[in-house]
Amino acid sequence: MEDYANNLSIKSWAEGDRPREKLSGQGRRALSDAELIAILIGSGSRNESAVDLSKRILHHYDNDLNKLGKAGIAELSKFRGIGEAKAISIIAALEIGRRRGEADSKAPEILTCARDIYDVMRRHLADLNHEEFWIILVSGASKVIAKELISKGGLTGTVADPRTIYYAAIQHQATSIVLVHNHPSGNLKPSRQDIHLTRKMQDAGRLLDITVMDHVIMTDNGYFSFGDHAML
């Protein structure tokens, strides 16, 4: 009897228990995460309602929307009942939610500390499963002139060419630069390559009279600043 109840389609539920009707009648905050995702995907399968499918997906990601937000189309499409179109709907909705959260806190235009750097760059590096290397180009008044993506890598590393970086700095007439990259693993400890690259950039910058203001390593849960740790 219990299995039969669980496999009932949403259309056979009491109207007040259906996600769309529940949102309409009780408001969006009355819905669980699974019910909201069920609205996005629209339908389940013959043996599983959209809500049960959503619960199964959430369970796979430990009921953590941040983990779900990192999933790509191919990964989500592996779930039975989720095709490319439904995967795209889930990803798009979670990305809108992430951007809304960022819009609530405007990124600083003047860099005064490593936290400012983190606030400027987290919208670009959050929820990535690969590594990216960015630079922030800064004026003499510590104002952000521009942000540029230098390279993308895999899970374990990326390439940062000093010539590309300082060419961009000269083009924008920047007096200093900030190096920023993420660690998808969540490990904030700088690697030997990170330390070597920082020193290499500093040496090149001295010749051009362009200062490396900081090198910040970011994860979804925090950051590591070379400047804060007296490593510059």
C-alpha positions, -999 to +999 in steps of 0.1 A: +000+000+000+028+024+009+047+018-024+014+024-043+009+057-026+045+068-033+041+060-070+008+080-074+012+107-100+010+143-088-023+147-107-039+122-084-028+140-052-051+163-033-050+197-050-034+214-019-005+189-020+004+195-057+035+217-059+021+242-084-012+246-066+005+246-032+027+275-044-003+294-058-024+289-026+002+289+002+031+309-013+066+299-024+080+295+011+055+267+019+073+244-006+102+221+002+133+221-020+121+189-037+087+205-045+103+236-060+126+214-082+096+193-092+079+224-106+111+230-127+112+195-142+074+194-147+070+156-148+084+124-135+079+090-150+053+062-150+069+048-118+080+080-101+064+114-095+083+146-102+086+152-064+100+117-058+125+122-086+135+155-071+139+139-037+161+113-053+183+139-069+186+159-037+195+128-017+223+121-041+237+156-033+232+152+005+202+176+003+227+204-003+216+229-030+252+243-032+264+208-042+235+204-067+244+239-081+278+225-092+263+197-113+265+200-151+241+189-178+258+155-184+258+147-147+222+156-141+211+137-172+223+105-157+193+104-134+165+083-148+137+108-158+160+137-164+169+146-199+189+175-212+160+200-212+151+193-175+188+194-165+191+228-182+160+241-163+175+230-130+209+246-137+194+278-150+171+282-119+200+276-095+222+300-114+195+327-111+193+321-074+231+325-071+231+357-091+203+371-070+223+365-039+252+383-054+231+412-064+222+418-028+258+427-020+274+450-045+311+442-052+335+468-039+351+492-064+381+500-042+403+472-029+414+477+007+419+441+018+418+405+007+381+403+016+374+429-010+392+408-036+371+378-025+339+398-028+348+410-063+357+376-076+334+351-059+306+356-085+330+345-112+346+315-094+317+301-073+305+265-080+332+257-106+344+222-110+375+233-129+403+257-120+404+293-135+431+319-132+420+356-132+436+389-127+422+422-113+438+453-128+441+481-103+448+518-105+471+538-083+441+547-062+434+510-056+403+512-079+393+482-099+399+489-136+391+455-150+389+418-144+402+393-170+401+356-173+436+344-182+431+307-185+410+277-176+423+244-164+412+210-151+406+199-115+442+202-105+457+232-122+457+259-149+484+279-168+492+316-162+515+332-187+533+364-173+534+379-208+496+377-212+491+391-177+514+420-180+503+428-215+468+433-202+481+454-173+500+477-197+470+480-220+448+491-191+476+513-176+473+495-143+498+503-116+492+470-098+476+436-103+459+410-082+463+373-090+432+352-083+425+315-089+402+289-074+409+254-059+379+232-069+391+206-043+382+231-015+418+230-002+430+266+005+467+257+010+489+271-018+508+246-038+545+248-047+534+259-082+512+287-067+542+300-046+566+297-076+541+315-099+536+344-074+574+350-071+578+348-109+550+374-113+566+397-087+600+395-104+584+404-138+564+432-123+594+449-107+609+453-142+577+470-154+571+489-122+538+470-117+531+457-082+515+423-074+491+436-048+480+401-037+475+365-048+442+351-035+432+314-037+394+309-035+371+281-027+333+281-022+339+284+016+366+309+019+399+323+006+437+323+012+456+356+008+493+356+002+494+392+015+476+384+047+501+356+053+532+378+046+541+357+015+546+387-009 
